[in-house]
């Protein structure tokens, strides 16, 4: 059996481990409401897109960020708007897209979600050396950055 270790190589099964981890944790922030995870997901998308510059995102931008079709993203945005977590702003120019922004209530929910996420990481890495935790976070950050590259298919 050939080993492809080196720059740019992936440990056999590494992709499955990554996706198992993502599948498990992507469904966990629910609180008392089973749809709360979706609310956090759409808030994360809006916040990430806003943080990349270019102004507030559109529903189509949110759809691309989440890997959904426009109608699925629109349902998520509509629910979050109805709950007071997001706000749609009418376009300033004819033909421009409606902008989506987080409200203070949305920012509070996202802060709670981030605190929960940090607690989960603390619990999962309890007993790990601090350097290992820093390395894990650094490498996960590199994965997130790589997925956001404009040249990524």
N, C-alpha and C positions, 0 to 999 in steps of 0.2 A: 504494500500500500504506500502510495506516494504522500509525502508531507509537503504542504505548500506554506510553510511558515516563513515569514519575512514581511517586508514592507507591503502593505496592501492586501495581505492574505487574511483569510478568515479561518479560525479554528473550526474543523468539521463539527457541525451541530451548534455552533455559536449563534447563527441566525435564529435557530429554533428557540434557543434559550432567551434571546432578546425578545422575540415575539411572544413567548409564554409569559414573560415578565410584564410586557406591555398589556397583553390581554387581561391578565389578572388585575393589575392596578388601575387600568382605565375604567373599571366598573366599580371601584370601591368608594368614592366620595359620594355618598347618597344621603347621609343624615336621616331625618325622619321621612323625607320625601324621595321616592325612588327615582324621580326625574331630576333630582338635584345634581346628579353627576353630569347630566346634559347641560344644565345651567352653567355649571363651572366650566365645562368644555367650551361652550360658546363664549363665555367671558374670557377664558384663556386665549382663544383665537383672536378676539377683538383687541385685547391688550397686547398680544404679541405683534399683530399687524400694525397697531398704532405705534408701538415702540420701534418698529423698523422705519418709521418716517413716512412721508408722503401723505400725511393727514389721516383722518378717520377712515376706516375701511367701509366698503359697501357690502351688501349681503352676498354678492358674487365673490368678493374677496374672501369672506368668511367661508363660503362654500369650498373654494379652492384650498384654503388653509386646513379645513377639516376633512377634505376628500369626499365631500357630499355633492349631490346635485343641488341646484339653486333652490328647488322647492323644499328640500329637506333642511337646508340652512335657513330658509325663510321661516319655516315652522319653529325652529329653535330660537331664532331672533324674535319672532312674534310672541312666543311664550315668555321669554326673558323680558321683553318690553312690557307685556301684560303684568308681570310680577314686579315691575319697577326696577329691574336690574340693568336694562339697556334702554337707550333712547335713540330713536331715528330722527335725523335732521333732514329736512327737505333740501334738495339741491339748490345752490345759489344761481346756477346757470341752467338754461334749457338744455336737456339732453344729458346732464350730469347725473350721477348715481346718488341715491340717498345715502347719507353717512350714518354709521352706527357707532355710538359711544357708550361707555359704561357710565352708569349713574353712581352717586355715592353709595347707594345700597348694593349695587353690583360690585363696587370696589371693596366694600366690607365683606361680602360673601367670598370674594376672591382672596382677601387677606385671611379669612378663616380657613379656606381651603389650603392656602399655602402653609399656614401654621400646622394644620393636620398633616400635610405632606412632609414637612420637616420632622414632625413627631414620628411618623412612620419610618423615615430614614434613620432617625436616632434609634428606634426600637430594633429595626432590622440589622443595624450595625453595632448594636450594643456589644461591648467586649472587643471590638476591632481596634487595632492601633489607629490613632488619629491620622497618621500618614496614609493608611489604606483608605480611610473614608475620604480624605481630600483627593486622593488619586481617583477613586470611583467617581466622585462628583465632577472632577475635571474631565475625565474621559466621557462621562455621560453628556457633559456640556459640549464636548467636541462632536458627539453624535447628533445632538440637537442642531448645532451650527451647520453640520454637513447636510442635514436634511433640508435646511433652509436656503441652500445655495441656489442661485437663479439658474445655473446650468444643470441642475438635477432634473432628470426626466419625471 
